Amino acid sequence: MLKVVKPKTNQTRRAIEKRAPKLVETIKKILILHGTKTSSVLNGVLTDMFHLTRAGGNAIRYTKKNGNIQPFESGGETTMEFLSQKTDCSLFAFASHSKKRPNNLILGRMYDHHLYDLVEVGIENFSSMESFGHGKKLAPQVGSKPLFAFIGEGFETKEHLKHLKEVILDIFRGEVVENINLTGLDRVFVCTAVGDNKVRFMHCAIRLKKSGTRVPRTELVEIGPSMDLVHRRHRLPNDDLKKEAMKSANLKAKKKVKNVSGDLLSGKVGRIYVPKQEVGDMALAKMKGLKRERREAAASHSASKIKTPKENAGENRAFSKKQKTG
């Protein structure tokens, strides 16, 4: 078990609370790493990726060589998980160059600082942002949101391209918001599926020009980076880990029900309040349950008043004797 250390200063306490799990998670940060050997193409890719994701301090780049990181190998993700926990990053990009896999870029996601999934691509036909010569005029601004355009049926039918699409969205989408001003949509990422394993990646700026009407004319200006992503291999998460990672908290507060509580043994338990009953003031004669008893009592009372013929004859004789004696 890990030893739980209590914070001794307010700064440490705030840092621990910032990294604690939340109902609404903060924006995902990306960790950019270099392998034992990298090429000039990979250095340019990592530089542009850091430039596009660093707004708001959401990207961390380590330029030191990391030779013991091999995410696809068993045990090669230990250093990666340690750095993820150290920097509180849930995304990473790892670049390496070798004869077997030239210009290799591994993109991955973490869950609870453990490896979640991986995508490995090769970089071809790379053009950096500096090569387009636009400088800082069309650079992404802090607080802006990009648009995404995925062109091609492969993103809907091919499993590896669908996985690559999810990873690209997680890396470049930035903070998740509910509302946004239209002026904050200043750029678009265009991904075109070329064949079964190749994706053309482009980054364009949105320019609004006069059109003679209230609706401006929209133009796309390519500002870089642009490259071809050649899919090599990928690793999906297992079903149990994916189910656990996809859980979402219910943010709606449950409506409190009066006089109802829960019990592990009995389940739902309710409490009923019965007011004091005044039996003496109750109108018992009007109750339906007593109608039968009233009918039976009335029938017995009327039967007692009816006399038989013998009784009537005896009463007549007694009456006639009275008259004679009188």
Disulfide bonds with the S-S distance in Angstrom:
none
